[in-house]
Amino acid sequence: MIITISGTPGSGKSTAAEMLAKRLKAERIYVGGIRRELAREKGMTLQELNQYAATHPETDVDVDTKAAAKARELEKKNKIVIVEGRTQFHFLPESIKIFMKVNPEEGAKRIWKDLQNKAAQEKRNEGNIASFEAMKKRIYEREEEDAARYKKYYKIDHRHESQYDLVIDTTHLTPEKTVEKIASFIASSKQKKAQP
């Protein structure tokens, strides 16, 4: 089984994917992490990589294609695979497609809190963001930049909720409750598939 997780910034995608992977003893592929690593290799922040990606489709397309191929390879070995990436639902149409969303203000608060931790700051590779307001503006810009690239390269808008099997608003949910809801949905999907 392959589960893809897409969603809005600060909705808790990474936390949910990590917790779900432990719970289901699944393999996790984190596309955002691969792109952040690519930015580091090029000596760029994530923002700089995203701007570079506007004219260099390989920074999206190669990463997305490889992630989907790896997911299918792992699934063939009887693994449950969780692929966290905004466009992976498109590359893996056979997956159980989850979309996580959050109120933008709450999402920004979560990311800002995360960025106060030095290790998290390095991991996110967002560059220097001086204030909460600047970060909110940056999140909005990044969402628009990402959406424009996905439309250009893949002819999709990842924000259209009708493309997903489960849409979950995490604004007022703890990570545990979020994972509980996703796990219940996956279990009921598995039962439906098992029925003749």
C-alpha positions, 0 to 999 in steps of 0.5 A: 500500500502507498499513502501520499500526504500533501497539504498546506504549510504548517498543517503537520504533514511531516509530524503525521508522516513520521508518526504514521510510519512508526504506527504502520511500520511503514517506509517514509519518503520525504520529498521536501527533505530531498529538495532541501538537501538538493538546495544545500548541495547547490549552496542555496536556501529553499527559497533560492532553490524554488526561484531557480526551479522556476526555470529548471524543471529538473529540480522538481520533476527529477525529484518527484519522479524518483520519489514515486519510482522508489515508492513503487519499488518498496511496495513491490517488496510488500512494504507500506510506503508513506510518501510526503510531497505536495504533488505525489498524489499525481505521480502515484494515482493508485495511492491513498491520497491524504490532504492536510490543511490548516488555518494559515495563521495557525500554520504560520505560528507552528512553523515560527515556533519550529524555527526558534529551534536551531536544529529545526531551522537548519533542517528546514533551510528557510534562510534568515527570517527576522520576524513572524510577519516576514515569515507569514509573507514568505509562506504565502509567497512560497505557496504561490511559487510552488503552485505556479511551478506545479501548474507549469510542469504538471498541469495540476493545482495541488490545492484542489481538495476534490483530488484527494481521498481524505481531507483533514483540517488540523487547525484544532487537532493534536498530532495524535488525533490527526494520525488517529483519523488518518489511520482509521481512514486507511483501515476502512480503505483496506477493508473496502479493498479486501471485500469482493 
